[in-house]
Amino acid sequence: MRILLVCGRLAWSTSTRHAFSLAKGLLALEHQVQLVGFPGPAIERFRKLGIEVYDFHGSWFPYRRLIGFLREYSPDVVHAVGGKGALTIATRIARNIESPLIHTVHSWLANDRTLRLPRNIAGVIAVNQDLRENLVNSLGVKKSLVRVIPYGIEDPGPIPVQLPITERIPTIGTIGRLVPGRRLDDFLNAARLISDQLGEVLFPILGEGPDEGRLRRVCRKLDLEGSVTFAEPPASLDAVYGSFDLFVLVSDWGGVGVHLLEGMVRGKSVIATGGGDVLSFLGEEGICELVPPGEPDLLARASLDLLADPARGEKIGLRAREHVLQHYPAREMLAQTEAFYASLRETAHA
């Protein structure tokens, strides 16, 4: 099959990470893949896969040329991999080249709750059952349009051995797009409480987004500028997660995200806020620590307890790794996505 993936900005975001996993896996299954997206730091990672990547700048003349190229490519499916920007672009492209359009929804943050699907949508992928229920019950999306396809994660191999935490400065990190609804204020307030208890601790916040300026002001107000670092993550996932002693995922919504699974499969001790999917799929397994959103004191206490008991943290990390490898294999995500594409192609040609 010929697949066109459409992203927003090609940065360190859930949708970009997901698009990269799909592109890599689909190529391995000998499908053809091309990609349209706004230029960003991740663009070269896609080009190194050997796929055609079109920079979308939005002006009329380049867009007309793009449509000409894509008509010649004639994709069987146009797949908007997440975000309103990607969906807007993909909708225009699919209408112009007359290909089936699908859209992946990754979360249920405030911006997602105003989603309006175009009339030419052929299908929607929800990454978990909790999200599917929200789409159907809150937004009125037809059940027949929605297919649940959980994330798939590759096995990164053996977990590297780290120096004992007593011999280095502890690192408590978080990853994700810096947008309202992520509850990163909770992370910063917890960082202040942890620093008051332990002294020197590093708190990297890896990501970018429109909320970064405000978060930096909160950081200065809490006198955390020497401990908190804002940065875009490097290309190596192992380097990112390998530097963390604890991985904290804070959000208003309790969805199981790519970053959460990537940390868990690398044996990290994870503390997550929220409920919903995180609570039902992870909490009962005892493979991560769960804290209610809006409770930075509890977030700090959970972090301090895990740092004080490395053996317990290691056990949690190993159980988390086994859970992800068993329940979120990359091959299953690819097989389900491939089947969805094939069903849309058959419907379009019927």
Buried (B, 14 or more C-beta within 10 A) or exposed (E): BBBBBBBBBBBBBBBBBBBBBBBBBBBEEEBBBBBBBBEBBBBEBBEEBEBBBBEBEEEEEEBEEBBEEBBEBEBBBBBBBBBBBBBBBBBBBBBBBEBBBBBBBBBBBEEBBEBEBBEBBBBBBBBBBBBBBBBBEEBEBEEEBBBBBBBBBBEBEEBEEEEEBEEEEBBBBBBBBBBBBBBBBBBBBBBBBBBEEBEEBBBBBBBBBEBBEEBBEBBEEBEBEEBBBBEEBEEEBBEBBBBBBBBBBBBBBBBBBBBBBBBBBBBBBBBBBBBBBBBBBBBEEEBBBBBEBEBBEBBBBBBBEBBEEBEEBBBBBEBBBBBBBEBBBBEBBBBBBBEBBEBBBEEEEE
